[in-house]
Amino acid sequence: MKLIQKILFFFELRSFGVCSWWAKKLGIESSKVRLGFIYTSFVTLGSPLVLYIAMAWILEHKHYFKFQKKRRNSIWEL
């Protein structure tokens, strides 16, 4: 039983937060997003796992993808 707990703890620490990020963006519970990934993985024979890994990589390196927003001039500053 201790081995299973160690494995679960390892994966919980290493989780990338993709489902929680999507849940926050969509305004729903993260468990529903996780279930959606699981169900679509079974239906499509695992192809969402590739998508999940890509999203995890992007979230891990999002500081490279952030673009600076240009400050818009107001009508009074023209």
N, C-alpha and C positions, 0 to 999 in steps of 0.2 A: 504494500500500500504506500510506503514511503517513496518508492521509485516513481510511482504514478504522480504523486504530489510534486516531486521534484521536476518531473517533465512538464506538468501543467504550469508550475511556477516559472520555469524557463520560458515557455511560450507566452505567458502573460507579460513577462518583462520585455520580451523581444517583439511584442506585437507592434505593428506599425501605426495603428490608429486610423486606417483607411475607413473602416465602417463608422467609427465615431465622427470622423470628419464629414463624411457624407450625411450622417444623421443630423449633425449640427446645421449643415447647409440646407437640408430638406425640412428640418423642423420636426423630425420624427424620432422614435426611440432607436438606439443603435442595435438593439436585439432584432428588430424587424429588418434592418439592413443586412445584418449577419445571416438571418434566415433566408433572405432573398439571394445572397451570394451562394449559400449552401444549396438551395433548391435549383437555382439556375446551373450550378455546377453539375448536379445530377442529371438534369434534363439535357444539357449541352455537352456532356461528357468531359467536363473539366476545363473548358475554354475560358470561363470567367476567372480562373486562377491565374492565367497569364495576364489578364487585365488587372487583377488585384495586385500582382507583383509589380506591374508597371506603375500603377498608382502609388504603391508604397515607395517605390524608388523616387518618384516625382515629389512626394510629400517629404521624403527624407532629404532631398536636395532642392527644396523649394526656394531657398535663398538665391539660387542661380537663375530661377525663372521669374522672379519678381521684377516687374518693369516699373520704373519710376513714373508716377503719374505727373503729367505736366500741370502746373498750376494754371488754371484758366483765369484769364483777366476778366474782371467784371466790366460791365458796360461803362462804369464810371472811370476806369483806369485806361480806357482806350485813348 
